[in-house]
Amino acid sequence: MKINYVLSFFILALNMQCQNENSKKTAPKIEKIRAINNYNFIQNSSFKFQFFSDSSYVFTIDEKGLNHEKLEKFNDYCYKKNDTIYFSQTRFRYNGSTKAVIKNNFIEFIDGDFPLKIEIKKNLYHTKSRLDLKTYNDYAFFSFEEKFHKRYFQNQPGKLKASDLNQNELAELDRILRKCFSENNIKLRKIDQYLKQCIVVVNEKQEKEVWINCYCKDSDINRRYQYDLIDMSDGGNCNIGLKINLTTHNYSNLNVSGGA
């Protein structure tokens, strides 16, 4: 009787172990991050980036045009550390980025052949870098990359470091920008007529600087200003740029574009 009890207990334990092993093998792959752009970046294209619990990712481009439709998918692996995703084995297959940073409800692909920024629709991680932009919903922020953005700053190349703002610094940035508009109201429009694109750096003096490009709101700029930096060579006072130093609390390099 005792032998039968021990044997039954052993069989039961073995069955439970097998069930546990099977459950591990069949554990579902969970979508941790989903980011989507649907603003016609390339003709009628949409971008979607998905990051999964097994460290795999899928990047999908759905391009639609007149008598043309193309669907591309890029699949590979990466890993997440804090608020950064690293493409360790190979670069990100679309633009060659080595990493992507998660902040302000966007994912930005860094150090690639060209900048790429996609809006996050789902994020199961606790992301630290997150500004509350409800009061500042006409601002957009872009991570500094020297090869693309050094022309905005007069500092020597290699002496600028990418940085971010906290909520208090954002409020101070807005205060100084409003002061600039107030002091230059003869040549500028009202500040609320502009959308603002910002790049934040720390200079060689360890001062925090922000370059701001301001563009008059219109249907095209409203749709795209959060996703990529606008390159406009004219526009008059609908295209202005300036630098704000948050350490010294002043602005400089105010530039108003020429007319078309």
QUIURZI-V255023 format. One record per residue. N is the residue number from 1. PSI is psi in radians with two decimals (none if undefined). BURIAL is 1 if it has 24 or more other C-alpha atoms within 12 Angstrom, else 0. D_CENTER is the distance of its C-alpha to the mean C-alpha in whole Angstrom. Layout:
[[N:PSI:BURIAL:D_CENTER] [N:PSI:BURIAL:D_CENTER]]
This chain:
[[1:-0.75:0:68] [2:-0.68:0:66] [3:-0.74:0:65] [4:-0.67:0:64] [5:-0.78:0:62] [6:-0.71:0:60] [7:-0.73:0:59] [8:-0.72:0:58] [9:-0.69:0:56] [10:-0.76:0:54] [11:-0.72:0:54] [12:-0.77:0:52] [13:-0.69:0:50] [14:-0.72:0:49] [15:-0.71:0:48] [16:-0.69:0:45] [17:-0.73:0:44] [18:-0.71:0:44] [19:-0.69:0:42] [20:-0.72:0:40] [21:-0.71:0:39] [22:-0.66:0:39] [23:-0.60:0:36] [24:-0.71:0:34] [25:-0.55:0:34] [26:0.27:0:33] [27:2.30:0:30] [28:2.55:0:28] [29:2.08:0:24] [30:2.33:0:22] [31:1.97:0:19] [32:-0.67:1:16] [33:2.36:1:13] [34:2.20:1:13] [35:2.36:1:10] [36:2.39:1:11] [37:2.24:1:11] [38:0.73:1:15] [39:0.45:1:15] [40:0.87:0:17] [41:-0.78:1:15] [42:1.83:0:18] [43:-2.07:0:21] [44:0.74:0:21] [45:2.73:0:18] [46:2.53:1:16] [47:2.48:1:13] [48:2.22:1:13] [49:2.24:1:12] [50:2.29:1:14] [51:2.29:1:15] [52:2.91:1:18] [53:-0.35:0:21] [54:0.25:0:22] [55:0.24:1:19] [56:2.78:1:19] [57:2.73:1:17] [58:2.23:1:17] [59:2.14:1:15] [60:2.31:1:17] [61:2.12:1:18] [62:1.82:1:20] [63:2.20:1:21] [64:2.38:0:24] [65:-3.03:0:27] [66:2.07:0:30] [67:0.51:0:32] [68:2.36:0:29] [69:2.30:0:27] [70:2.29:0:25] [71:2.13:0:23] [72:2.47:0:22] [73:2.34:0:20] [74:2.21:1:19] [75:2.38:0:20] [76:-2.95:1:20] [77:2.70:1:20] [78:-3.11:1:17] [79:2.66:1:17] [80:2.35:1:15] [81:2.08:0:16] [82:-2.14:0:15] [83:0.45:1:11] [84:2.39:1:11] [85:2.21:1:12] [86:2.32:1:14] [87:1.54:1:16] [88:-0.82:0:19] [89:-0.83:0:22] [90:2.80:0:20] [91:2.84:1:17] [92:2.24:1:15] [93:-0.25:1:17] [94:-0.89:1:16] [95:0.19:0:14] [96:0.31:0:16] [97:2.58:1:13] [98:-0.38:1:14] [99:2.92:1:11] [100:2.36:1:8] [101:2.50:1:6] [102:2.03:1:6] [103:2.62:1:6] [104:0.66:1:7] [105:0.43:1:7] [106:2.80:1:4] [107:2.20:1:4] [108:2.21:1:3] [109:2.09:1:7] [110:2.65:1:9] [111:0.67:1:13] [112:-2.96:1:13] [113:-0.40:0:16] [114:2.67:0:13] [115:2.62:1:10] [116:2.27:1:8] [117:2.22:1:5] [118:2.45:1:6] [119:2.30:1:7] [120:2.23:1:8] [121:-0.40:0:12] [122:2.31:1:14] [123:1.91:1:13] [124:0.00:0:16] [125:2.74:0:15] [126:1.90:0:16] [127:2.20:0:12] [128:-0.68:0:13] [129:1.58:0:11] [130:1.88:0:11] [131:2.53:1:12] [132:1.85:0:15] [133:0.27:0:14] [134:-0.72:0:17] [135:-0.31:0:19] [136:0.84:0:17] [137:0.03:0:15] [138:0.26:1:16] [139:2.54:1:13] [140:2.50:1:10] [141:2.47:1:8] [142:2.38:1:7] [143:2.36:1:8] [144:2.27:1:11] [145:2.11:1:13] [146:-0.76:1:16] [147:-0.33:0:17] [148:-0.50:0:15] [149:-0.02:1:15] [150:-0.40:1:19] [151:-0.36:0:21] [152:-0.35:1:19] [153:2.55:1:21] [154:-0.08:0:25] [155:2.77:0:24] [156:2.44:0:26] [157:2.52:0:23] [158:-0.09:0:22] [159:0.13:0:23] [160:2.46:1:19] [161:2.44:1:17] [162:2.51:1:13] [163:3.08:1:13] [164:2.97:1:12] [165:2.65:1:14] [166:3.12:0:16] [167:-0.67:0:17] [168:-0.68:0:20] [169:-0.61:1:19] [170:-0.75:1:17] [171:-0.70:0:20] [172:-0.68:1:22] [173:-0.80:1:20] [174:-0.66:1:21] [175:-0.81:0:24] [176:-0.67:1:25] [177:-0.72:1:23] [178:-0.61:1:25] [179:-0.74:0:28] [180:-0.80:1:27] [181:-0.64:1:28] [182:-0.71:0:31] [183:-0.27:0:32] [184:0.60:0:32] [185:-0.34:0:32] [186:-0.66:0:35] [187:-0.09:0:33] [188:2.73:1:29] [189:3.12:1:29] [190:2.47:1:28] [191:-0.57:1:25] [192:-0.06:0:24] [193:-0.03:0:24] [194:2.63:1:21] [195:2.49:1:17] [196:2.20:1:16] [197:2.20:1:13] [198:2.48:1:12] [199:2.19:1:12] [200:2.30:1:13] [201:2.90:1:16] [202:2.21:1:19] [203:-3.06:1:22] [204:-0.35:0:25] [205:0.10:0:27] [206:0.51:0:24] [207:2.51:0:23] [208:2.13:1:20] [209:2.65:1:19] [210:2.14:1:17] [211:2.32:1:17] [212:2.18:1:17] [213:2.26:1:17] [214:2.27:1:19] [215:2.47:1:20] [216:2.47:1:23] [217:2.33:1:21] [218:3.06:0:22] [219:-0.68:0:22] [220:-0.84:0:20] [221:-0.66:1:18] [222:-0.62:1:17] [223:-0.52:0:16] [224:-0.14:1:13] [225:-0.42:1:12] [226:-0.26:1:9] [227:-0.63:1:8] [228:2.64:1:10] [229:2.29:1:12] [230:2.32:1:15] [231:1.75:0:18] [232:2.27:0:22] [233:-0.21:0:25] [234:-2.72:0:27] [235:-0.09:0:27] [236:-2.41:0:29] [237:0.21:1:28] [238:0.10:1:25] [239:1.67:1:23] [240:2.71:1:23] [241:2.65:1:21] [242:2.89:1:22] [243:2.36:1:21] [244:2.25:1:22] [245:1.96:1:23] [246:-0.22:1:22] [247:-0.75:0:25] [248:-0.14:0:27] [249:0.82:0:26] [250:3.02:1:27] [251:2.78:1:26] [252:3.08:0:27] [253:0.60:0:26] [254:2.17:1:26] [255:2.17:1:26] [256:2.21:1:27] [257:2.75:0:27] [258:2.89:0:31] [259:2.88:0:32] [260:none:0:31]]
